Amino acid sequence: MVVGELTEETQLLVIGAGPGGYVAAFRAADLGLEVTLVDAAELLGGVCLREGCIPSKALLHVSHLIESASEASSFGIGFKKPTIQVEKLRDWKQSVVDRLCGGVKLLAGKRKVRVIQGRAQFEDSKTVRIEGGEVARVKFKNCIIATGSSIKHLPESVIPADCRIDSTEALELKDIPKSLLVVGGGYIGLELGQVYAGLGSKVTVVEALDRILMGCDEDLARPLIARLRKQFDAIHTGAMLEGAKPTNKGVEVKFKKGAETQKVIVDKVLVSVGRSPNTQGLGLENTKVVVNDRGFIEVDDQRRTADKRIFAIGDVAGDPMLAHKASREGMVAAEVIAGQSSTFDVRAIPAVVYTSPEIAWCGLTEAEAKAQGKSVKVGKFPWGASGRAIAMGRTDGLTKILADAETNRVLGVGITGEHAGDLIAEAVLAIEMGATAEDLALTIHPHPTTSETIMEAAESLLGHAIHVLK
C-alpha cells in the first residue's frame, strides 16, 4: 500500500449507481447494512437517468405532442406549424434529468449510503481500488457489480468517428439536422428516429436484417411500421452498410441492398446497433468471477457470481438489458446479502418500445412459442373496434394474447397502441400469477378504456368476443 492512501471498509460495496445499483444500495441500507456506492459519474442514476431512458422519453413526449397537434386537423382543430427553440428544449430535457438524479442523491443521503465518485477496479475478491476518488481503496465483505452497458460502435473502416453520432450524442440535441440516417432498426434507433422526424428532420433507416424490430412479434410491429413509413423518408431492410465519408455536402453513405449498392448524402448519421456489457477494465481477472463469451458475468438465481463474495446485476448479468430487470435483480441481491431468502424467479419481464404507437409485450411471443413446440391458442383484438381508441383517433393498435392450448393459462401478451407500456403491467401480473384467459375475460374493465382490449382479446381467444366477429 502506498503511504498516505486512504482505505475504507464497508459491509457492502455497490459498483455502479444506475437503476440496478442504487436500488440495491438503498434496499441494503434499509435492511441495516453499511453501504458504499461507487460510480464514475458525478450524477447518480446511471446511463438510464443521465443519457438513456429518461431524456429519450422526455424528447419522445415532445415529438408525440407535435404529432398530435398535426393530426388534430382531422378533428376540426388547426394549429400553426410549431416553432422549436432548441436551446429551451434542451434545457427542459436536462431539467428532467437533473431533478431525477438529484432525487437519487437525496435518497442516498437520507439512507446514509456512502457515495464515492471514481472508477473501481478489483485488486482481489475483497478489495477494489478507486481511481479518481478521494478514497484510494475500499475493502468489502460483499460487493454488487452493477456497471451497466456501453454503446456498440461500428469499425472505423466502415464509418469513421467524425461521420457518426451515437444515441448519447443524439440526446444532447445540439441541433436539428435537415436529414438523418439511422443505422439500425432496433427500438433505440426507431425511438430517436421519431424524435428527430417530429422535430423536422428527414429520416432514413438502414437495417441489415429482413425487417425492423426483428425481436418483436410481427403482428405487433405491423401498425408501427405502417406509421413509420409515413413519417420517415425511407426504411431499407436487408441493407448492409458498406462505408461512409465526409463531403462538402454532408456525409456520403453507401449501403448494399440485394445486388444493388445505393448511396445517400445526409447531414448526420446515427449509429444504433446495440450495447455491450461493461465488464472490461474491472479487474475481474483478479477474482473468481466468470465472464462468458458474450461478455456477461455468470450468476445464479440469487445473482451470486462464482466468487461467493461478489454479485452481479443488470446489463452485466445478461439479457434483457432493461432498467426494471436490473432494479429487481438489485433488490434480490441486497436481500440475499442481508440474510433474507430471496430469488430472481420471474415468469415475465415486460419490454416496451416507446414509439408512437407504443409496443409492449411480456412472456412468449407467437414465434417463440412455435420454436419451443408449444401448442397455443391466440386471441387478437384490433383497436379499430375499441371505442376509446376511436374517440382518440388512434386506432392503429392491436392487443394479442397467447394461452396454453389445453389449460388456457396465459403465456404471453402483446399490445400495440397509445400508452401500451402503461397497460402491459396487468398482463405481467396475469402471467406471474398463473392466470388463465378466463380470468382476464371475467375481470370487469372500465369502459371506455383501451385496457378493455385485454379483456376483449381474451374473449376472442375463448371464442366469444362481442365486438369482433370470429
C-alpha positions in Angstrom: 0.0 0.0 0.0 1.2 3.5 -0.8 1.8 5.6 2.3 -0.9 8.2 2.7 -3.5 6.5 0.7 -7.0 6.4 2.3 -8.6 3.0 2.6 -12.1 2.5 3.8 -14.1 -0.6 4.8 -17.7 -1.4 4.2 -20.2 -4.3 4.6 -21.5 -3.8 1.1 -19.8 -2.2 -1.9 -22.0 -1.4 -4.9 -20.2 -0.6 -8.1 -22.5 1.4 -10.4 -25.3 3.8 -9.5 -27.8 3.0 -12.2 -31.3 1.7 -11.7 -29.8 -1.6 -10.6 -27.0 -0.3 -8.4 -28.7 2.5 -6.5 -31.8 0.3 -5.9 -29.6 -2.5 -4.5 -27.7 0.1 -2.3 -30.9 1.6 -1.0 -32.6 -1.8 -0.3 -29.5 -3.0 1.6 -29.3 0.2 3.6 -33.0 -0.2 4.5 -32.1 -3.7 5.7 -29.5 -2.4 8.1 -26.3 -2.9 6.1 -23.5 -0.3 5.9 -23.3 0.5 2.2 -20.8 2.3 -0.1 -21.8 3.2 -3.6 -19.2 4.0 -6.2 -19.8 5.5 -9.7 -17.6 7.3 -12.1 -20.2 9.9 -13.0 -21.0 13.0 -10.9 -24.7 12.5 -11.3 -26.2 9.3 -9.7 -28.8 7.4 -11.7 -26.6 5.7 -14.4 -27.0 5.8 -18.2 -30.7 5.3 -17.8 -31.3 8.6 -16.0 -28.5 10.6 -17.5 -28.4 9.7 -21.1 -30.8 7.0 -21.9 -34.3 6.0 -20.8 -35.3 9.3 -19.2 -34.0 12.0 -21.6 -35.2 9.9 -24.6 -38.7 9.7 -23.2 -38.8 13.4 -22.5 -37.9 14.1 -26.1 -40.4 11.5 -27.4 -43.1 13.2 -25.4 -42.3 16.4 -27.3 -42.3 14.6 -30.6 -45.7 13.0 -29.8 -47.1 16.4 -28.9 -46.1 17.8 -32.3 -47.6 14.7 -33.9 -50.9 15.0 -32.1 -51.1 18.7 -32.9 -50.6 18.0 -36.6 -53.2 15.2 -36.6 -55.8 17.4 -34.7 -56.8 18.9 -38.1 -58.9 15.8 -38.7 -60.9 16.7 -35.7 -61.5 20.2 -37.0 -58.8 21.8 -34.8 -56.0 23.6 -36.5 -52.6 24.7 -35.1 -49.9 26.7 -36.6 -46.6 25.0 -37.5 -44.7 24.7 -34.3 -41.6 26.8 -33.7 -38.8 24.8 -32.0 -36.5 26.6 -29.6 -33.7 24.0 -29.5 -31.9 25.6 -26.5 -35.0 25.8 -24.4 -36.0 22.3 -25.3 -32.5 21.1 -24.4 -32.7 22.9 -21.1 -36.1 21.4 -20.3 -34.8 17.9 -21.1 -31.8 18.4 -18.8 -34.1 19.7 -16.0 -35.9 16.4 -16.1 -32.6 14.5 -15.8 -31.3 16.8 -13.0 -34.4 16.5 -11.0 -34.4 12.7 -11.0 -30.7 12.4 -10.5 -30.9 14.9 -7.6 -33.7 12.8 -6.1 -31.4 9.7 -6.1 -28.6 11.7 -4.4 -31.1 13.0 -1.8 -32.3 9.5 -1.1 -28.7 8.2 -0.8 -28.0 10.9 1.8 -31.2 10.2 3.8 -30.2 6.5 3.9 -26.7 7.3 4.9 -25.3 5.5 1.9 -21.6 6.5 1.4 -21.1 7.8 -2.2 -17.7 7.9 -3.8 -17.1 9.3 -7.3 -14.4 7.3 -9.1 -13.7 4.1 -11.1 -13.5 0.9 -9.2 -11.1 -2.0 -10.2 -10.8 -5.2 -8.3 -7.5 -6.0 -6.7 -8.8 -9.2 -5.2 -12.0 -10.8 -4.0 -12.4 -8.4 -1.1 -10.7 -5.2 -2.3 -11.2 -2.6 -5.0 -9.0 0.3 -6.0 -10.8 3.6 -6.7 -9.3 5.8 -9.5 -10.2 9.5 -9.4 -11.9 9.4 -6.0 -11.0 10.8 -2.6 -10.7 7.2 -1.4 -8.0 5.1 -2.9 -9.2 1.7 -1.8 -12.3 0.0 -0.4 -12.4 -3.3 1.4 -15.7 -5.1 1.5 -17.5 -8.1 2.9 -19.8 -8.3 -0.1 -19.9 -6.5 -3.5 -22.5 -6.0 -6.1 -21.3 -5.2 -9.7 -23.9 -3.0 -11.5 -21.7 -1.3 -14.1 -24.3 -1.5 -16.9 -23.5 -1.4 -20.6 -22.0 0.7 -23.3 -22.9 1.6 -26.9 -21.5 -0.6 -29.6 -19.6 1.1 -32.4 -19.1 0.1 -35.9 -15.4 -0.2 -37.1 -13.7 3.0 -38.3 -13.2 1.2 -41.7 -17.0 1.2 -42.1 -17.9 4.5 -40.7 -15.3 7.0 -39.3 -16.0 8.6 -35.9 -16.2 12.0 -37.4 -19.1 10.8 -39.7 -21.4 9.5 -37.0 -23.1 10.2 -33.7 -24.4 7.7 -31.2 -27.6 7.7 -29.1 -25.9 9.7 -26.3 -24.9 12.4 -28.7 -28.3 12.3 -30.4 -29.9 13.0 -27.0 -27.7 16.0 -26.4 -29.8 17.7 -29.1 -27.0 20.1 -30.3 -29.0 20.9 -33.4 -31.8 19.5 -35.7 -30.3 18.2 -38.9 -32.3 18.6 -42.1 -31.5 14.9 -42.9 -30.6 12.0 -40.6 -29.7 8.4 -41.5 -30.3 5.9 -38.7 -28.2 2.7 -38.9 -30.1 0.0 -37.0 -33.8 -0.7 -36.9 -34.0 -1.6 -33.2 -36.1 0.2 -30.6 -33.4 2.8 -29.7 -32.8 3.8 -33.4 -36.6 4.0 -34.1 -37.4 6.0 -31.0 -34.7 8.5 -31.8 -35.7 8.5 -35.4 -39.2 9.5 -34.4 -37.8 12.2 -32.1 -35.9 13.8 -35.0 -38.7 13.3 -37.5 -41.1 15.1 -35.1 -38.6 17.9 -34.8 -38.4 18.3 -38.6 -35.6 16.0 -39.8 -36.0 13.8 -42.9 -35.2 10.4 -41.5 -33.9 7.3 -43.3 -33.4 3.9 -41.6 -31.0 1.2 -42.8 -31.3 -2.2 -41.2 -29.3 -5.3 -42.1 -32.0 -7.8 -41.1 -35.1 -8.6 -43.1 -37.3 -6.2 -41.1 -37.1 -3.6 -38.3 -37.8 -4.6 -34.7 -36.9 -8.2 -35.5 -37.3 -9.4 -31.9 -40.9 -8.1 -31.8 -44.0 -10.1 -32.8 -44.8 -9.3 -36.4 -48.4 -8.6 -35.7 -47.5 -6.0 -33.1 -44.8 -4.4 -35.2 -47.1 -4.0 -38.3 -49.0 -0.9 -37.1 -45.8 0.9 -36.1 -44.1 0.1 -39.3 -47.0 1.4 -41.3 -46.8 4.7 -39.4 -43.1 5.0 -39.7 -43.3 4.6 -43.4 -45.4 7.8 -43.5 -43.1 9.6 -41.0 -39.7 8.6 -42.4 -38.3 9.3 -45.8 -37.4 5.6 -46.3 -36.8 2.4 -44.5 -34.3 0.0 -46.1 -34.2 -3.6 -44.7 -31.8 -6.3 -45.8 -29.4 -3.5 -46.3 -25.7 -3.7 -45.3 -23.7 -0.6 -44.6 -20.6 -0.5 -46.9 -19.0 2.7 -45.9 -19.3 6.5 -45.2 -17.2 9.5 -45.8 -17.5 13.3 -45.2 -18.1 15.5 -48.2 -18.7 19.2 -48.6 -22.5 18.4 -48.9 -22.7 16.2 -45.9 -21.9 12.6 -45.1 -22.0 10.2 -48.1 -23.2 6.8 -47.1 -23.1 3.6 -49.2 -25.2 0.5 -48.4 -25.8 -2.7 -50.3 -29.4 -3.9 -50.7 -29.5 -7.2 -52.6 -27.1 -6.9 -55.6 -27.5 -3.1 -55.8 -25.3 -0.5 -54.0 -27.2 2.6 -53.1 -25.8 6.0 -52.0 -27.3 8.8 -49.9 -26.0 12.1 -48.6 -27.2 13.2 -45.2 -26.3 15.8 -42.6 -25.9 13.3 -39.8 -25.6 9.5 -39.3 -26.9 8.0 -36.1 -25.4 4.5 -35.4 -27.6 2.4 -33.1 -26.6 -1.2 -33.3 -26.9 -2.4 -29.7 -25.0 -2.3 -26.4 -22.2 -4.3 -24.8 -21.9 -5.2 -21.1 -19.3 -3.2 -19.1 -17.1 -6.0 -17.8 -13.8 -4.8 -19.3 -11.4 -2.9 -17.1 -12.9 -4.0 -13.8 -10.1 -6.3 -12.8 -12.4 -9.3 -12.7 -9.4 -11.5 -13.6 -8.2 -10.8 -10.0 -11.3 -12.5 -8.7 -13.1 -15.8 -9.3 -15.9 -14.1 -11.3 -16.6 -15.9 -14.6 -17.4 -13.9 -17.7 -18.9 -15.8 -20.6 -18.0 -15.5 -24.3 -20.6 -12.7 -24.8 -19.1 -10.6 -22.1 -21.8 -11.2 -19.4 -21.0 -12.2 -15.9 -22.3 -15.6 -15.0 -24.7 -15.6 -12.0 -27.0 -17.9 -10.2 -30.7 -17.3 -9.3 -29.7 -15.1 -6.4 -27.4 -13.1 -8.7 -24.2 -14.5 -7.0 -21.2 -15.0 -9.2 -18.7 -17.8 -9.0 -16.9 -15.7 -6.4 -19.2 -16.0 -3.4 -18.5 -12.5 -2.0 -19.4 -10.9 -5.3 -22.8 -10.5 -7.0 -23.7 -9.0 -10.4 -27.0 -7.4 -11.6 -28.4 -5.6 -14.6 -26.9 -5.4 -18.0 -23.6 -7.0 -17.0 -25.6 -10.1 -15.8 -27.2 -10.9 -19.1 -30.2 -10.2 -21.3 -32.6 -8.5 -21.3 -30.8 -5.2 -20.9 -33.7 -3.4 -19.2 -33.7 -1.0 -16.3 -36.6 -2.6 -14.5 -35.0 -6.0 -14.7 -31.8 -4.5 -13.2 -33.8 -3.0 -10.3 -35.5 -6.3 -9.4 -32.2 -8.1 -9.5 -30.7 -5.4 -7.2 -33.5 -6.0 -4.7 -32.8 -9.7 -4.8 -29.0 -9.4 -4.4 -29.4 -6.9 -1.5 -31.9 -9.2 0.3 -29.7 -12.2 -0.1 -26.6 -10.4 1.3 -28.7 -9.2 4.2 -29.6 -12.8 5.0 -33.0 -13.0 3.6 -34.4 -15.8 1.4 -34.8 -14.1 -2.0 -34.5 -15.4 -5.6 -34.7 -13.9 -9.0 -37.6 -16.1 -10.2 -39.7 -14.2 -12.7 -42.0 -15.6 -15.4 -42.3 -12.4 -17.4 -40.2 -9.3 -17.9 -42.0 -6.6 -19.9 -40.4 -4.9 -22.8 -41.6 -1.5 -24.2 -40.9 0.4 -27.4 -41.8 4.0 -26.7 -42.6 5.0 -30.2 -45.9 6.2 -31.5 -47.7 3.9 -31.4 -46.0 2.2 -28.4 -45.4 -1.6 -28.4 -45.3 -3.6 -25.2 -45.1 -7.3 -24.6 -44.3 -9.9 -21.9 -44.0 -13.6 -21.8 -43.8 -15.7 -25.0 -44.3 -14.3 -28.5 -46.0 -16.4 -31.1 -42.7 -17.1 -32.8 -41.1 -18.2 -29.6 -44.0 -20.5 -28.7 -43.7 -22.1 -32.1 -39.9 -22.5 -31.7 -40.4 -24.2 -28.4 -43.0 -26.5 -29.8 -45.8 -25.2 -27.6 -49.4 -25.7 -28.6 -51.1 -22.4 -28.0 -54.4 -20.5 -28.6 -54.2 -16.9 -29.9 -56.7 -14.2 -29.3 -56.5 -10.8 -31.0 -58.4 -7.6 -30.7 -57.9 -4.7 -33.2 -58.0 -1.2 -31.7 -60.2 -0.2 -34.7 -63.0 -1.9 -32.7 -62.2 0.0 -29.4 -64.5 2.8 -28.5 -61.8 4.7 -26.6 -59.2 4.3 -29.4 -61.7 5.6 -32.0 -62.5 8.5 -29.7 -58.8 9.4 -29.5 -58.3 9.0 -33.2 -55.7 6.3 -32.5 -57.0 3.1 -34.0 -53.5 1.9 -35.1 -53.3 -0.7 -32.4 -53.7 -4.4 -31.6 -53.9 -6.5 -28.4 -52.8 -10.1 -28.6 -52.9 -12.9 -26.1 -51.3 -16.4 -26.2 -52.5 -19.1 -23.9 -51.8 -22.8 -23.4 -54.0 -24.8 -25.8 -55.1 -27.2 -23.0 -55.2 -25.1 -19.8 -55.8 -21.6 -21.2 -53.0 -20.4 -18.9 -51.7 -17.1 -20.2 -48.3 -17.5 -21.7 -47.7 -14.2 -23.5 -49.4 -10.8 -24.1 -48.5 -8.1 -26.6 -50.1 -4.6 -27.1 -49.5 -2.0 -29.8 -51.2 1.3 -29.3 -51.3 4.6 -27.3 -49.7 4.1 -23.9 -49.2 0.4 -24.4 -46.4 0.5 -21.9 -48.8 1.6 -19.2 -51.2 -1.2 -20.0 -48.8 -4.2 -20.0 -48.4 -4.5 -16.2 -51.8 -6.2 -16.0 -50.5 -8.8 -18.4 -47.3 -9.3 -16.4 -49.3 -9.8 -13.3 -51.5 -12.3 -15.0 -48.5 -14.4 -16.2 -46.8 -14.2 -12.8 -49.9 -15.4 -11.0 -50.7 -18.2 -13.5 -53.9 -16.6 -14.6 -56.0 -18.1 -17.4 -57.7 -16.4 -20.4 -60.9 -16.8 -18.5 -59.5 -14.8 -15.6 -58.8 -11.9 -17.9 -62.1 -12.2 -19.7 -64.1 -12.3 -16.5 -62.3 -9.3 -15.0 -64.5 -6.2 -15.4 -62.5 -3.5 -17.2 -63.7 0.1 -17.1 -65.5 1.4 -20.2 -64.5 3.2 -22.4 -60.7 2.5 -22.0 -58.0 0.8 -24.0 -57.5 -1.6 -21.1 -60.7 -3.2 -22.3 -58.8 -4.6 -25.3 -57.1 -7.1 -23.0 -60.5 -8.4 -21.9 -61.7 -8.4 -25.5 -58.6 -10.3 -26.7 -59.1 -12.9 -24.0 -62.7 -13.2 -25.1 -61.6 -13.6 -28.7 -59.2 -16.4 -27.6 -62.1 -18.2 -25.9 -64.3 -17.9 -28.9 -66.9 -15.5 -27.6 -65.7 -12.0 -28.5 -68.6 -9.4 -28.5 -67.1 -6.6 -30.6 -65.4 -8.5 -33.3 -66.6 -11.5 -35.4 -64.7 -14.7 -35.1 
